[in-house]
Amino acid sequence: MIRFEQVSKRYRDGTVAVNDLTFQVAEGELVTLVGPSGCGKTTTMKMVNRLIEPSEGRIFLDGTDIATIDPVDLRRQMGYVIQQVGLLPHKTVLENTATVPRLLGWKRAASRTRAAELLELVGLDPAVHGPRYPDQLSGGQRQRVSVARALAADPPVLLMDEPFGAVDPLVREHLQNEFLNLQETVRKTILFVTHDIEEAVRLGDRIAVYGHGRIEQFDAPARVLDSPATDYVAEFVGADRGLKRLAVTQIQPDDLEQPPVIRLGDRPRDAAARLREADSRWAVVLDGKGELRGWVSAGSLASKEADGAETVEPFTRRMTAWLPFDASLKQAFSTMLQHDAGWIAVLDENELFAGVLTPAALHEALRHSVGQLKGDEPREVVSVSDAADA
């Protein structure tokens, strides 16, 4: 969709902003441009919509040299989101979101309908937030409006220049999550500028790591973290790149272990016998639909109170440490630490119990993922019973 061929930008005073860039971004791909201030990443982005003209080389959009496209027409094919948001203060949220369709000649009713749809898509109620003005919104809400406005004319390309840099860390993480979910829906081709390597790793399908005016490495996040191309890249991604690797490694079915499972309506005596047979000190408790209801210990099932009980429900403890199946190993690790848990439950796409992840299995999952990149053979995973006894 976007292709750079030996593109450079030099200024009259001799400053070289970018030098000999050659790379391409596939349709529907999200590429993060990451590097320190002044490295040329924003210059790269602004050359795509011709806010800055290259000194040398050519840039193509869907096979067409952008030098042959009228700059105004070119920019109308692209959504543009900046850190400062750039909303018009004298217009309502709905009017701001409808700006580009109106410029393209859409009728007022159609543009407002489109704006309302986009506000809903980014998590804002058009009936509540649409009549408000930008200064009546929080920073995170204004950023959502900015994204909605960029999507309003359904452009194939989004250019995003540190869009979440001006909000606090908690809001930023929330916006990142929402943006990833949004990208799953809209599948735009995106260039995303950031100076934050963790944000680049979390969001990007691929990462372009910038040195001074050049790309030092252009690769998948996992490869950038595992195999830095240069000493500069290794220093930039940090000595803790192994921990950052957790953020780009999703839980896989083979990572999960299967502990003993009992049903909520089972008799304590029968459940205790099942645990003795499995030589386990605990079991996961599910209801009749396979939904997770908690866990139960062998000790509670062997108590005097359990002798006369009809079901295991009174002895079932609430499950606080659990994750959806598409979570990352970083989320799993964080959940384990937060709840001081020796294992966490994992739910599938239908929110049914799929298995558990232990610290040992998490470690092996990371090793396996790294091994796949390097061509190594995975090692055997430590069992649930071993982890429970540790």
CORPE-V977613 format. One record per backbone hydrogen bond with DSSP energy under -1.0 kcal/mol. NH is the residue of the N-H (numbers start at 1). CO is the residue of the C=O. E is the energy in kcal/mol with one decimal. If there is no record, write none. Layout:
NH,CO,E + NH,CO,E
This chain:
2,25,-2.0 + 3,60,-2.2 + 4,23,-3.4 + 5,58,-2.6 + 7,21,-2.5 + 8,56,-1.6 + 9,18,-2.5 + 11,15,-2.7 + 14,11,-2.2 + 17,9,-2.3 + 18,9,-1.1 + 19,213,-3.5 + 21,7,-3.2 + 25,2,-3.0 + 29,26,-2.0 + 31,190,-2.9 + 32,206,-2.2 + 33,192,-2.7 + 34,208,-2.6 + 39,36,-1.4 + 44,40,-2.2 + 45,41,-1.8 + 46,42,-2.6 + 47,43,-1.4 + 48,45,-1.0 + 51,46,-2.0 + 52,46,-1.8 + 55,8,-2.5 + 56,8,-1.8 + 58,5,-1.8 + 60,3,-2.7 + 61,64,-2.9 + 62,1,-3.7 + 64,61,-1.9 + 66,59,-2.7 + 68,65,-2.0 + 69,66,-1.5 + 74,70,-2.8 + 75,71,-2.5 + 76,72,-1.5 + 77,74,-1.5 + 78,75,-1.4 + 79,157,-2.9 + 81,159,-2.9 + 85,82,-1.5 + 86,84,-2.8 + 91,88,-1.6 + 93,132,-2.7 + 94,130,-2.3 + 96,92,-2.8 + 97,93,-2.3 + 98,94,-1.5 + 99,96,-1.3 + 102,98,-2.0 + 103,99,-2.1 + 104,100,-1.9 + 105,102,-1.4 + 106,101,-2.7 + 111,107,-2.7 + 112,108,-2.2 + 113,109,-2.1 + 114,110,-2.4 + 115,111,-2.2 + 116,112,-2.3 + 117,113,-2.1 + 118,114,-2.2 + 119,115,-2.2 + 120,116,-2.0 + 121,117,-1.9 + 122,118,-1.8 + 123,120,-1.4 + 124,119,-3.1 + 129,125,-3.5 + 132,129,-1.1 + 136,133,-2.7 + 137,134,-1.8 + 142,138,-2.6 + 143,139,-1.8 + 144,140,-1.7 + 145,141,-2.2 + 146,142,-2.1 + 147,143,-2.0 + 148,144,-2.6 + 149,145,-2.8 + 150,146,-1.8 + 151,147,-1.4 + 154,151,-2.3 + 157,77,-1.1 + 158,189,-2.7 + 159,79,-3.0 + 160,191,-2.8 + 161,81,-3.2 + 162,193,-2.2 + 165,162,-1.3 + 167,164,-1.0 + 172,168,-2.8 + 173,169,-2.3 + 174,170,-1.9 + 175,171,-2.8 + 176,172,-2.4 + 177,173,-2.3 + 178,174,-2.4 + 179,175,-2.7 + 180,176,-2.4 + 181,177,-2.1 + 182,178,-2.5 + 183,179,-2.7 + 184,180,-1.6 + 186,182,-2.8 + 187,183,-2.1 + 189,156,-2.3 + 190,29,-2.8 + 191,158,-2.2 + 192,31,-2.6 + 193,160,-3.5 + 194,33,-2.5 + 200,196,-2.3 + 201,197,-2.6 + 202,198,-2.2 + 203,199,-2.3 + 204,200,-2.1 + 205,30,-3.2 + 206,30,-1.3 + 207,219,-3.3 + 208,32,-3.1 + 209,217,-3.1 + 210,34,-3.1 + 211,214,-2.9 + 213,39,-2.2 + 213,211,-1.2 + 216,209,-3.1 + 217,209,-1.1 + 219,207,-2.0 + 224,220,-2.3 + 225,221,-2.2 + 226,222,-2.5 + 227,223,-2.9 + 234,230,-2.2 + 235,231,-2.3 + 236,232,-2.5 + 237,233,-2.8 + 238,234,-1.1 + 241,238,-1.2 + 243,240,-1.1 + 244,240,-1.8 + 245,241,-1.8 + 246,243,-1.1 + 247,244,-1.3 + 248,245,-1.1 + 249,246,-1.1 + 251,327,-2.3 + 255,252,-1.8 + 256,253,-1.3 + 257,356,-2.6 + 262,284,-2.6 + 264,286,-2.4 + 266,263,-2.0 + 271,267,-2.4 + 272,268,-2.8 + 273,269,-1.8 + 274,270,-1.8 + 275,271,-1.9 + 276,272,-2.2 + 277,273,-2.3 + 278,274,-1.8 + 280,275,-2.2 + 283,296,-2.2 + 284,260,-2.4 + 285,294,-2.9 + 286,262,-2.3 + 287,291,-2.1 + 290,287,-1.7 + 293,285,-2.9 + 294,285,-1.2 + 295,317,-1.9 + 296,283,-2.4 + 298,281,-2.8 + 301,297,-1.4 + 302,298,-1.2 + 307,304,-1.0 + 312,266,-1.2 + 315,312,-1.5 + 316,313,-1.4 + 317,295,-3.4 + 323,345,-2.0 + 325,347,-1.4 + 327,324,-1.6 + 329,249,-2.8 + 330,246,-1.5 + 332,328,-2.0 + 333,329,-2.8 + 334,330,-2.7 + 335,331,-2.4 + 336,332,-2.3 + 337,333,-2.2 + 338,334,-2.8 + 339,335,-2.1 + 341,336,-2.1 + 344,357,-2.1 + 345,321,-2.2 + 346,355,-2.7 + 347,323,-2.6 + 348,352,-3.1 + 351,348,-2.4 + 353,290,-1.9 + 354,346,-2.9 + 355,346,-1.1 + 356,257,-2.4 + 357,344,-2.7 + 362,358,-2.7 + 363,359,-2.3 + 364,360,-2.2 + 365,361,-2.4 + 366,362,-1.9 + 367,363,-2.2 + 368,364,-2.9 + 369,365,-2.4 + 370,366,-2.4 + 371,367,-2.8 + 372,368,-2.3 + 373,369,-1.3 + 374,370,-1.8 + 375,371,-1.3 + 376,371,-2.3 + 387,383,-2.0 + 388,384,-2.7 + 389,385,-1.6
